Amino acid sequence: MSPADRADLTALARNGSAAHRLARRANALVLLDSGWSCEKVALALLLDDDTIRRWHGLFVAGGIEGLTRFEAGGSACQINGEEQEKLKSWVAATLPGSTRQIGAWMEKEFGHVYAGRSGLIALLHRLGLEYHKPEVIPRRLDEEKQKAFMASYDKLLNSLADDEAVLFADAVHPTHAVRPAGCWAPSQEKLAIEQTSGRQRINIHGAVDLETGQTRMIEVETVDAASTIRLLEAIEALYPMLAIIHVFLDNARYHHAKIVAEWLAQPQRRIKLHFIPPYCPHLNPIERLWGVMHKHVTYNKSYATCTQFADAMLGFLREKVPRNWPRFRDSITDNFRVISPKDFRVVT
């Protein structure tokens, strides 16, 4: 048995949603491949050894698809090589969203009704087809600008003096609302989470130091040029002994505002701004911090009031992140990569 066949059969045997008869056959074949005799497998599955031999014969003759044929009401049918190629071409062209859609097309096109979702999934895997979730990428991406930014960033880090620091800044606008997320629980329990009554939003303008995990997070009524200056002042206060503080941020209009430029031009200022290329949030690690924040603060958590929600959010960003930075640092990194549309098949 090939490693691919064994992996598919093991997945079928472990799949709680697979048809019971098909899962038992997959289980039997995996045990046979592990060196068990037909008699031993039959004894373990409370069957007779002739049944196990017959299942083995179905597999030898037709692969995993052969196991999906059942004598009683067996409407599943193994498709031939020409039909397989036609199925692969259709899937590649149309990108169907479900096995139900694929099964319906096969029934209409070939007149075959596949017995069980698990058997159909096994067929698709054997044909080199997998279930994909498209990655969302910005519409306008400049590969050369990304490479230039990464080179400039590496050069800065390699020449950074002891009296300098690097931070990444951004704004986030979490809404006071429940975010249900999947979780493990006892099978007999039916889970629910109470929805909040309001849709209030809080505005946070913040920055993070990837070296130490220190953060500066301010809650503001509006994210604008004034809040940018407030944030930069808070950053300077965080590092009173440093000569230069490099702050990386995006190209939001308020970051380029005249009053921000005038503030930076003051003689005593120690902030130096660096701008991330347009449409490249993947080059700002604080975006990853926002994802970690939601995972720990909003997923499956309900806050009765927006004040409680804001306290939990700001408490996590201001206290828990710096205090537990060794735990979070692997998820909030400057391990940058260039994203090129040429590396993807862009779905339209």
C-alpha positions, -999 to 999 in steps of 0.1 A, spaced: 0 0 0 14 34 -9 18 61 18 -9 82 1 -34 53 1 -26 45 38 -30 82 47 -64 84 29 -76 52 45 -65 63 80 -83 96 75 -115 77 65 -112 54 95 -108 83 119 -135 105 102 -165 105 125 -187 118 97 -178 91 73 -203 64 65 -200 36 91 -196 8 65 -169 27 46 -150 36 78 -150 0 89 -136 -11 55 -109 16 57 -100 5 92 -97 -31 81 -73 -22 52 -51 -1 75 -49 -30 100 -40 -54 72 -13 -31 60 1 -30 96 7 -67 94 -25 -81 109 -39 -113 94 -74 -115 79 -84 -137 109 -71 -112 134 -88 -82 117 -121 -101 115 -119 -110 152 -113 -73 161 -141 -60 140 -166 -89 149 -167 -101 113 -157 -132 94 -124 -134 76 -139 -140 42 -155 -105 45 -121 -90 52 -106 -108 22 -134 -95 0 -128 -60 11 -91 -64 4 -100 -77 -31 -121 -46 -37 -92 -24 -27 -67 -42 -49 -91 -41 -79 -104 -5 -75 -84 13 -49 -103 34 -23 -131 40 -48 -136 2 -49 -143 2 -12 -173 26 -17 -193 0 -37 -219 -18 -16 -239 -47 -28 -271 -36 -10 -283 -4 -25 -247 4 -36 -253 34 -60 -216 45 -59 -197 38 -91 -160 40 -99 -154 65 -128 -131 56 -156 -99 74 -166 -115 97 -192 -142 107 -167 -115 114 -140 -97 138 -164 -130 155 -172 -137 159 -135 -103 174 -128 -107 199 -156 -141 209 -145 -130 214 -108 -100 234 -120 -121 256 -142 -151 262 -119 -136 259 -83 -168 243 -68 -174 252 -31 -187 219 -18 -186 181 -24 -224 183 -28 -219 205 -59 -193 181 -72 -215 151 -66 -244 168 -84 -222 176 -114 -210 140 -116 -245 126 -114 -256 149 -142 -225 145 -164 -217 108 -159 -249 94 -144 -230 82 -113 -241 88 -77 -212 86 -53 -219 67 -21 -209 89 8 -191 122 11 -160 105 25 -156 83 -6 -159 113 -29 -133 132 -9 -110 102 -11 -114 102 -49 -107 139 -51 -75 135 -31 -64 107 -54 -69 130 -84 -47 156 -68 -75 179 -58 -77 196 -23 -101 219 -5 -85 254 -5 -94 287 12 -81 316 -9 -57 339 8 -67 376 7 -41 398 -9 -41 435 -15 -53 446 -49 -22 467 -57 11 451 -48 45 463 -59 70 436 -55 100 458 -60 89 482 -33 84 454 -9 119 441 -15 134 476 -12 116 481 21 128 448 35 164 456 25 162 490 41 147 476 73 175 450 75 201 476 69 186 498 97 186 469 122 222 459 114 234 495 120 212 502 150 231 519 179 226 511 216 207 543 221 182 536 194 150 516 192 125 504 166 87 504 170 58 496 147 26 517 149 -9 515 137 -46 521 147 -73 495 154 -110 499 159 -125 469 177 -162 468 179 -180 458 211 -195 426 197 -192 388 203 -168 369 180 -179 332 181 -150 308 175 -148 270 172 -136 251 202 -134 216 216 -162 206 241 -180 175 253 -200 161 224 -233 162 243 -231 199 250 -247 226 228 -227 258 232 -239 294 230 -226 328 238 -247 358 247 -247 386 221 -240 421 232 -267 447 228 -246 475 213 -223 481 184 -200 507 200 -165 509 187 -133 519 205 -104 536 187 -69 526 198 -37 542 184 -7 521 194 29 510 189 49 479 198 86 473 203 94 438 189 127 436 208 112 441 243 75 437 239 69 471 253 37 488 240 22 523 240 -16 522 235 -38 552 238 -76 553 235 -88 582 214 -121 595 201 -108 598 166 -77 584 150 -61 615 132 -31 637 131 -37 648 167 -38 612 180 -7 605 160 12 633 179 -2 620 212 11 586 204 45 598 194 48 619 226 39 587 246 66 568 228 92 594 235 82 593 272 86 555 272 123 559 261 136 590 278 173 580 275 173 571 238 187 594 211 166 581 181 134 562 181 125 547 147 87 544 142 74 524 112 38 531 101 15 530 71 7 558 47 -25 570 62 -31 606 53 -30 618 90 5 603 94 16 628 66 -3 657 80 13 691 82 10 694 120 27 660 124 56 672 102 58 704 122 59 685 155 87 662 142 107 693 131 109 706 167 145 706 179 140 683 209 122 656 189 138 621 188 113 603 166 121 594 131 93 581 109 96 553 83 67 545 60 57 510 50 50 506 12 13 512 3 -11 482 4 14 462 24 -2 455 59 18 422 60 50 444 64 36 458 97 40 433 126 15 453 147 -12 439 124 -3 405 138 -7 419 173 -42 429 165 -50 393 155 -35 379 187 -55 405 206 -88 393 192 -79 357 198 -73 364 235 -99 391 242 -129 388 219 -131 352 208 -160 335 227 -160 363 252 -190 385 260 -187 418 278 -218 433 293 -208 469 287 -185 487 263 -165 500 292 -157 464 303 -148 456 267 -124 485 264 -108 477 298 -102 441 287 -88 452 253 -65 479 267 -55 457 297 -43 430 273 -24 454 250 -8 475 278 -1 449 304 -4 413 293 15 416 261 47 432 276 45 409 307 41 378 286 62 388 256 82 355 254 48 338 249 36 361 222 68 371 203 67 341 179 33 353 167 42 389 163 74 390 143 92 409 116 97 377 96 86 395 64 79 380 30 73 394 -4 37 388 -17 34 387 -54 2 381 -73 22 360 -97 25 333 -70 -13 329 -68 -41 320 -91 -62 351 -84 -99 341 -82 -123 366 -98 
